[in-house]
Amino acid sequence: MTFKVYEALFAEGLTHTSIIDIDKWTKRIEYDVKNVDAADKNGLLRVLWDFEILCAKVHSSDIQDWSKAFEHIENAIEIATTLDDRDLQAASFYISAYTRLQQKDQRWQK
C-alpha cells in the first residue's frame, strides 16, 4: 500500500518532497530481507526491488542526484540477479540506460 502511494506521487511529480521517507522505507525493507524466513524472502526482495527502482527514478528525474540514482539501480540489478528474474534484470538495465541518457542530456543543457 505504501509503495502505491509513493508511486502515485511520483507520477504526479511530487515524490521529491518524500524521498527521505522513501529511502527510510527502502532501508527498513532491506533490513527485513536480512532477517526474514527463507519462505518469505523472495516476496520481500520483489518489494525491495520496486522501492529501489522508485528511489532511482526520484533521484534521477526529480533531484538529479546521479550517484544516488545509480546506487539504487545497482541494488535493483543485484536483487533481480538474486531472484534470477530475467524480466526484472531487463527492467533494471533499461532504467540504468535511461538514467544515463538523462544524465548526459542534463550535462548538455548546462
C-alpha positions, 0 to 999 in steps of 0.5 A, a space after each residue: 500500500 505504501 509503495 502505491 502511494 509513493 508511486 502515485 506521487 511520483 507520477 504526479 511529480 511530487 515524490 521529491 518532497 518524500 524521498 527521505 521517507 522513501 529511502 527510510 522505507 527502502 532501508 527498513 525493507 532491506 533490513 527485513 530481507 536480512 532477517 526474514 524466513 527463507 519462505 518469505 524472502 523472495 516476496 520481500 526482495 520483489 518489494 525491495 526491488 520496486 522501492 529501489 527502482 522508485 528511489 532511482 527514478 526520484 533521484 534521477 528525474 526529480 533531484 538529479 542526484 546521479 550517484 544516488 540514482 545509480 546506487 539504487 539501480 545497482 541494488 535493483 540489478 543485484 536483487 533481480 540477479 538474486 531472484 534470477 528474474 530475467 524480466 526484472 534484470 531487463 527492467 533494471 538495465 533499461 532504467 540504468 540506460 535511461 538514467 544515463 541518457 538523462 544524465 548526459 542530456 542534463 550535462 548538455 543543457 548546462 
